[in-house]
Amino acid sequence: MDGIYLCRNWGGEYQNVAILIAIAVNEDGNREVLGAAEGMKEDKASWVSFFQWLKGRGLDGVKIIVSDKCLGMLEASYEVFPKAKCQRCTVHFYRNMFSVVPKSKAKLVAKMLGAIHD
């Protein structure tokens, strides 16, 4: 699960909107887009609406949700998919980590993270 922000034209006025997206892994191990929808932002209300829309389309049996751990998405997932576990996306974790690592140490940290991840 993730959301991205894009600029949208609302009657001649440009505003940012969040595009919420859900991607799943099927039984063959291949990724599939489950759905995407426009929300005003990545808040709990937008995520609840998106999750309920997915459930209305037949999504059930959600066991794990992998995301950047956006607070609104987490709160919505606990409400709509109470049995699902939440896990932080490794890519988002690495991006957050490298945003605070000094550039002079980036290669060393990358090598250490690679060893840990392996």
Secondary structure, DSSP 8 states (H G I E B T S, - for coil): -EEEEEEEEETTEEEEEEEEEEEEE-TTS-EEEEEEEEESSSSHHHHHHHHHHHHHTT-----EEEE---HHHHHHHHHH-TT-EEEE-HHHHHHHHHTTS-GGGHHHHHHHHHHHH-
